[in-house]
């Protein structure tokens, strides 16, 4: 296995050298890519060829293939190394070719996207890990469906990460006696880790970015509720039928271990810290305290305050429910899932830079044909959704949010007024069309994050926790067989009912 791993790493390094030469040649033709490059502006996506996304494709394929051919626990033991190699394969030639502009792009995506992203996940993961559901839970189809329903309902209000961390361990413990458990985790990812976060900006990162750009807080609650209800109800019914069949196949009998402990929740004071995180997120989208320039990247003070408050909430949770304390030990809490996400997504965020830049270039970029083909709401739904399955869904949402504004010759300053006006009262057809497109973009980004393990960060964390508990989860492509078979027909229904 070590020989195979070394061979893969050597290949990546050699490929990086070839890419470095190619990008350096590309930068040599660019008057702004050399010494004259300056901070404050990134590389124009129109200058980037489609092959610049190869490192991004490489890290995705590594996540998908290496655990199959090398070691099922590859990402746990070597995810950080793999992430570093692919990040370097991209970053070194990118910096050589475009220098100051490339440095700005890298600093921008880490300061404004990756660090807030991972700190929010860490805060929710840490606080939720201090809340323990005790008692005798029997994993029957009725109880399992109820747990998924509860998770789906609360995900929009405590975040998909918070809801996932609160309920995944109780679900696993309740079904410890079951032989077939993979479907439990898969449907949990569908509903609790993704679709349940559709109704507020706290629920899912893409909607939070929309909130920061003027989308009213409760607009998503009313605009996306019909879509969310339709797909959630159908999924819960499908799950109940499937789980019932599996339960009966296993004998349909719940073993009696002689315990009948009442169900109770301990560590509820952590809800104070959870609400503190939610308040910090709301604060950052409500107040404007100016900005600070960090090597050319403009960072808002209210966002810095948000990150500090999230860290404080997490530290307070650890103080009052210590990592080594009985409550977290009973919750089987460990840092491994969040560490795995942090390492792998650090590489993903680095290598995703050219893909996002090309998309932002619109019809001037290498994906001009794709952008030009986007006319109807369902086009935005499917293209935003499919890309969100593999790119980070937050910047993908933002890219098409801006694409819709540009297509209709609208400005970001007009968004609050347009979305605060009842749809039937909008007189301007472009305003109505923007509402339709934004609904499609929002639903696509949130719903289709469930298509892959990397479509939304909680997916990866839930998978890691399940595997820690001894559940043999499907491979990257194996999981996609589930999502394509179950979710894609439902997405077609959503298209026909709401987005024609």
C-alpha positions in Angstrom: 0.0 0.0 0.0 2.9 2.4 0.8 4.4 1.7 -2.6 1.1 2.5 -4.3 0.8 5.7 -2.2 4.3 6.8 -3.0 3.7 6.1 -6.7 0.5 8.3 -6.7 2.4 11.1 -4.9 5.3 11.0 -7.4 2.8 11.1 -10.2 1.2 14.2 -8.7 4.6 15.9 -8.3 5.6 15.2 -11.9 2.2 16.4 -13.1 2.7 19.6 -11.0 6.0 20.3 -12.7 4.4 19.9 -16.2 1.5 22.2 -15.1 4.0 24.7 -13.7 5.7 25.0 -17.1 2.4 25.3 -18.9 1.0 28.0 -16.5 4.3 29.9 -16.6 4.1 30.0 -20.3 0.5 31.2 -20.0 1.5 33.9 -17.5 4.3 35.0 -19.8 1.8 36.1 -22.4 -0.1 38.1 -19.7 1.1 41.6 -19.0 -0.6 41.6 -15.7 0.7 38.2 -14.6 4.3 39.2 -13.9 5.9 41.8 -11.8 3.2 44.3 -12.6 0.5 42.2 -10.9 -0.9 43.9 -7.9 -2.9 43.0 -4.8 -6.6 43.7 -4.7 -7.5 42.0 -8.0 -7.6 38.3 -8.8 -6.8 36.6 -12.0 -9.3 37.2 -14.7 -11.2 34.0 -15.3 -11.3 34.7 -19.0 -7.5 34.1 -19.1 -7.7 30.6 -17.7 -7.9 27.6 -19.9 -10.2 24.7 -19.0 -7.2 22.5 -18.2 -6.4 24.7 -15.2 -9.1 22.8 -13.3 -7.2 19.5 -13.6 -5.9 19.7 -10.0 -9.4 20.2 -8.8 -10.6 17.1 -10.8 -7.5 15.3 -9.4 -8.4 15.9 -5.8 -12.0 14.8 -6.4 -10.8 11.6 -8.1 -8.4 11.0 -5.3 -11.2 11.3 -2.7 -13.2 8.8 -4.8 -10.6 6.3 -5.9 -7.8 6.1 -3.3 -10.0 4.7 -0.5 -11.0 1.9 -3.0 -7.6 0.9 -4.3 -5.3 1.8 -1.4 -7.0 1.7 1.9 -10.6 2.2 3.1 -9.3 4.6 5.8 -7.1 6.5 3.3 -8.6 9.9 4.0 -8.3 9.4 7.8 -4.6 8.6 7.6 -3.5 10.4 4.4 -6.2 12.9 3.6 -4.0 15.8 4.7 -1.0 14.7 2.6 -3.2 14.1 -0.4 -4.8 17.5 0.0 -1.5 19.2 0.4 0.0 17.6 -2.7 -2.9 18.6 -5.0 -3.1 22.1 -3.4 0.7 22.5 -4.2 0.3 21.1 -7.7 -2.1 23.9 -8.4 -0.8 26.8 -6.2 2.9 26.7 -7.1 2.5 27.1 -10.9 -0.5 29.5 -10.3 1.8 31.7 -8.2 4.6 31.5 -10.7 2.4 32.4 -13.6 0.3 35.2 -12.1 2.1 36.2 -8.9 0.3 39.0 -7.1 -3.0 38.3 -8.7 -2.7 34.6 -7.8 -1.7 35.4 -4.3 -4.8 37.6 -3.9 -7.0 34.8 -5.2 -5.5 32.3 -2.7 -5.7 34.7 0.3 -9.2 35.8 -0.7 -10.7 32.3 -0.8 -9.0 31.3 2.5 -9.9 34.5 4.4 -13.4 35.0 3.1 -14.5 31.4 2.4 -12.4 28.6 4.0 -11.7 30.1 7.4 -15.4 31.2 8.1 -16.6 27.9 6.6 -14.4 25.7 8.8 -14.8 27.8 12.0 -18.6 27.7 11.7 -18.4 23.9 11.2 -16.0 23.6 14.2 -18.3 25.7 16.4 -21.5 23.7 15.6 -19.6 20.4 15.8 -18.1 21.2 19.1 -21.2 22.6 20.8 -23.5 19.8 19.4 -21.0 17.2 20.6 -21.7 18.4 24.2 -25.4 17.5 23.9 -26.2 13.9 24.7 -29.5 12.0 24.1 -29.7 9.2 26.7 -32.2 6.5 27.2 -33.4 3.4 25.5 -34.0 4.0 21.8 -35.0 1.1 19.6 -34.3 1.5 16.0 -37.7 0.6 14.5 -38.9 2.1 11.2 -41.2 4.4 13.1 -38.5 5.7 15.5 -36.0 6.1 12.6 -38.4 8.0 10.5 -39.3 10.2 13.5 -35.6 11.0 14.1 -35.1 12.0 10.4 -38.2 14.1 10.6 -37.0 16.0 13.7 -33.6 16.5 12.1 -35.1 17.8 8.9 -37.3 20.3 10.8 -34.5 21.7 13.0 -31.8 21.8 10.3 -32.9 25.2 9.1 -32.7 26.7 12.6 -29.5 25.2 14.0 -27.8 24.6 10.7 -27.4 21.3 8.8 -24.1 20.7 10.7 -25.7 21.3 14.1 -28.7 19.1 13.3 -26.4 16.4 11.9 -24.1 16.4 14.9 -27.1 16.3 17.4 -28.8 13.4 15.9 -26.4 11.1 14.0 -25.0 9.4 17.1 -28.5 8.7 18.7 -29.6 7.3 15.3 -26.5 5.0 15.2 -26.9 3.9 18.8 -30.6 3.2 18.4 -29.8 0.9 15.5 -26.7 -0.8 16.9 -28.5 -4.2 16.7 -29.5 -3.8 13.0 -27.6 -5.6 10.4 -28.3 -3.2 7.5 -27.5 0.4 8.4 -26.1 2.1 5.3 -29.6 3.3 4.1 -30.1 5.0 7.5 -27.0 7.1 7.0 -27.7 7.8 3.3 -31.2 9.1 4.0 -29.9 11.0 7.0 -27.4 12.8 4.7 -30.2 13.5 2.2 -32.6 15.0 4.7 -30.8 16.3 7.8 -27.5 17.2 6.3 -28.9 19.0 3.2 -32.5 19.4 2.3 -33.6 20.3 5.8 -31.4 23.4 5.7 -33.5 25.1 3.0 -35.6 27.5 4.9 -33.2 30.0 6.6 -29.8 31.5 5.9 -28.6 29.6 9.0 -29.6 26.3 7.5 -27.0 26.2 4.7 -24.0 28.3 3.7 -25.3 29.3 0.2 -28.4 30.9 1.7 -26.2 32.7 4.3 -24.2 34.3 1.4 -27.5 35.4 -0.1 -28.5 36.9 3.2 -25.2 38.9 3.3 -26.1 40.2 -0.1 -29.5 41.5 0.7 -31.9 38.5 0.6 -34.3 39.0 3.4 -33.9 36.5 6.3 -37.4 34.9 5.9 -37.6 35.1 2.1 -36.2 31.6 1.8 -38.8 30.3 4.3 -41.7 31.3 2.1 -40.1 30.9 -1.3 -38.5 27.5 -0.8 -41.0 25.9 1.6 -43.2 24.2 -1.1 -40.1 22.7 -2.8 -38.7 21.5 0.6 -42.0 20.0 1.7 -42.6 18.1 -1.5 -39.1 16.4 -1.6 -38.9 15.9 2.2 -42.3 14.2 2.5 -41.6 11.9 -0.4 -38.1 11.0 1.0 -39.5 10.3 4.4 -42.2 8.0 2.9 -39.6 6.2 0.8 -37.4 5.8 3.8 -40.1 4.4 6.0 -41.1 1.9 3.3 -37.4 0.9 2.7 -36.5 0.7 6.4 -39.6 -1.4 7.0 -38.7 -3.9 4.3 -35.1 -4.1 5.7 -36.4 -4.5 9.2 -38.7 -7.4 8.3 -35.9 -9.0 6.3 -33.8 -9.0 9.5 -36.6 -10.7 11.4 -38.7 -7.7 12.4 -37.9 -8.2 16.1 -36.3 -5.7 18.4 -34.0 -7.6 20.9 -34.8 -6.9 24.6 -31.6 -6.3 26.5 -33.5 -5.8 29.8 -33.1 -2.0 29.8 -35.9 0.5 29.6 -34.2 3.8 30.4 -36.4 6.9 29.9 -35.2 9.1 27.0 -33.7 12.4 28.2 -31.3 15.0 26.9 -28.2 16.1 28.9 -26.0 19.0 28.3 -28.9 21.2 27.3 -27.0 24.3 28.5 -25.0 23.9 25.3 -28.1 25.3 23.5 -27.0 28.7 24.9 -23.7 28.4 23.0 -25.6 27.1 20.0 -27.9 30.1 20.0 -24.7 32.3 20.5 -23.3 30.9 17.2 -26.7 31.6 15.5 -26.7 35.1 17.0 -23.1 35.7 15.7 -24.2 34.7 12.2 -27.2 37.0 12.3 -25.1 39.9 13.6 -22.6 39.6 10.8 -25.4 39.9 8.2 -27.2 42.8 10.0 -24.5 45.2 11.2 -21.9 47.0 9.0 -18.8 48.1 11.0 -16.4 48.8 8.1 -13.6 46.7 6.9 -9.9 46.1 7.3 -7.5 45.5 4.4 -5.4 42.4 4.8 -2.8 42.3 2.0 -5.3 43.6 -0.5 -8.3 41.5 0.7 -11.1 43.5 2.3 -12.5 41.7 5.4 -15.4 43.2 7.2 -15.1 43.8 10.9 -18.5 42.2 11.7 -17.3 39.0 10.0 -14.1 39.0 12.2 -16.4 39.5 15.2 -18.5 36.6 14.0 -15.5 34.2 13.9 -14.3 35.3 17.3 -17.7 34.8 18.8 -18.0 31.3 17.3 -14.6 30.4 18.7 -15.6 31.7 22.1 -18.9 29.7 22.1 -16.9 26.6 21.2 -14.4 27.2 23.9 -17.1 27.8 26.5 -18.8 24.6 25.5 -15.5 22.7 26.0 -15.0 24.3 29.3 -18.4 23.3 30.7 -18.5 19.9 28.9 -14.8 19.0 28.7 -13.5 16.8 25.9 -12.4 14.2 28.5 -15.6 14.5 30.4 -18.2 11.8 30.8 -20.8 13.4 28.7 -18.6 13.7 25.6 -17.1 10.3 26.2 -20.6 8.8 26.3 -21.3 10.7 23.0 -18.2 9.1 21.5 -17.0 12.6 20.6 -13.7 12.9 18.9 -11.9 15.5 16.7 -11.3 13.1 13.9 -14.3 13.9 11.7 -13.8 17.7 11.8 -10.0 17.2 11.3 -10.7 15.1 8.2 -13.1 17.7 6.8 -10.6 20.6 7.6 -7.7 18.8 5.8 -9.6 17.6 2.8 -11.5 20.8 2.2 -8.4 23.0 2.6 -7.2 21.3 -0.7 -10.6 21.5 -2.3 -10.8 25.3 -1.6 -7.4 25.9 -3.1 -7.9 23.9 -6.3 -11.4 25.2 -6.8 -10.1 28.7 -7.5 -9.8 28.4 -11.4 -13.2 26.6 -11.7 -14.9 29.5 -9.9 -12.9 32.1 -11.8 -13.9 30.6 -15.1 -17.6 30.5 -14.1 -17.4 34.1 -13.0 -16.0 35.1 -16.3 -19.3 34.1 -17.8 -19.5 34.2 -21.6 -15.9 35.4 -21.7 -14.6 32.3 -20.1 -13.8 28.7 -21.1 -17.3 27.7 -20.1 -19.0 30.3 -22.2 -21.2 27.7 -23.9 -22.6 26.5 -20.5 -23.3 30.0 -19.3 -24.9 31.0 -22.6 -27.2 28.0 -22.5 -28.7 29.1 -19.2 -32.0 30.8 -20.0 -34.9 29.2 -18.0 -35.2 28.7 -14.2 -34.7 24.9 -14.6 -31.4 25.5 -16.4 -30.2 27.4 -13.4 -31.5 24.7 -11.1 -29.8 21.9 -12.8 -26.5 23.6 -13.6 -26.2 25.2 -10.2 -27.1 21.9 -8.6 -24.8 19.6 -10.5 -21.9 22.0 -10.0 -22.8 22.3 -6.3 -22.4 18.5 -6.0 -18.7 18.8 -6.8 -17.8 22.4 -6.2 -18.4 24.1 -2.9 -22.1 25.0 -3.1 -21.7 28.4 -1.4 -19.4 30.1 -4.0 -21.3 28.3 -6.8 -24.6 29.8 -5.5 -22.9 33.2 -5.4 -21.6 32.9 -8.9 -25.0 32.2 -10.4 -26.6 34.8 -8.1 -24.4 37.4 -9.8 -25.0 35.8 -13.2 -28.8 36.2 -12.8 -28.3 39.9 -11.8 -26.1 40.5 -14.8 -28.4 38.8 -17.2 -31.3 41.0 -16.1 -29.2 44.2 -15.8 -30.0 44.5 -12.1 -27.7 45.5 -9.2 -27.2 43.9 -5.8 -28.6 47.1 -4.1 -32.0 46.3 -5.7 -32.2 42.8 -4.3 -33.8 43.7 -0.8 -36.6 45.7 -2.4 -37.3 43.2 -5.1 -37.5 40.2 -2.7 -39.5 42.2 0.0 -42.2 42.9 -2.5 -45.0 40.3 -3.0 -44.4 38.5 -6.3 -47.8 39.4 -7.7 -47.1 43.1 -6.9 -43.9 43.2 -8.9 -44.6 45.3 -12.0 -41.2 44.8 -13.7 -40.9 41.5 -15.6 -37.1 41.5 -15.0 -37.8 41.6 -11.3 -40.2 38.7 -11.5 -37.7 36.8 -13.6 -35.0 37.4 -11.0 -37.2 35.9 -8.3 -37.8 32.8 -10.4 -34.1 32.4 -11.1 -33.1 32.9 -7.5 -35.5 30.3 -6.3 -34.0 27.8 -8.8 -30.5 28.7 -7.8 -31.2 28.4 -4.1 -33.0 25.0 -4.4 -30.3 23.7 -6.7 -27.4 24.7 -4.4 -29.1 23.3 -1.3 -30.8 20.2 -2.6 -28.1 18.9 -4.8 -25.4 19.2 -2.2 -26.8 15.8 -1.2 -25.5 14.2 -4.4 -22.0 13.5 -3.2 -20.0 13.3 0.0 -18.3 16.6 -0.8 -21.5 18.5 -1.9 -21.9 19.8 1.7 -19.4 19.5 4.6 -21.9 17.7 7.0 -22.0 14.8 4.5 -18.4 14.2 5.0 -18.6 14.5 8.8 -21.6 12.1 9.0 -19.8 9.6 6.8 -16.7 9.8 9.1 -18.8 9.3 12.3 -20.6 6.4 10.8 -17.4 4.7 9.8 -16.0 5.4 13.3 -19.0 3.4 14.6 -18.2 0.5 12.4 -20.7 1.1 9.6 -19.1 0.3 6.2 -20.2 3.3 4.1 -20.3 3.2 0.3 -17.4 4.6 -1.7 -17.6 8.0 -3.3 -19.2 6.6 -6.5 -21.2 4.0 -4.5 -22.9 6.8 -2.6 -23.6 8.5 -5.9 -25.5 5.4 -7.0 -27.9 6.0 -4.1 -28.2 9.7 -4.8 -28.7 9.3 -8.6 -31.3 6.5 -8.1 -33.3 8.2 -5.4 -32.8 12.0 -5.7 -32.6 12.6 -9.4 -36.1 11.4 -10.1 -37.3 13.7 -7.3 -35.4 16.6 -8.8 -37.2 15.9 -12.1 -40.5 16.2 -10.2 -39.4 19.4 -8.6 -38.5 20.7 -12.1 -41.9 19.8 -13.6 -43.9 21.1 -10.7 -42.1 24.3 -9.8 -39.5 25.4 -12.3 -40.9 25.1 -15.8 
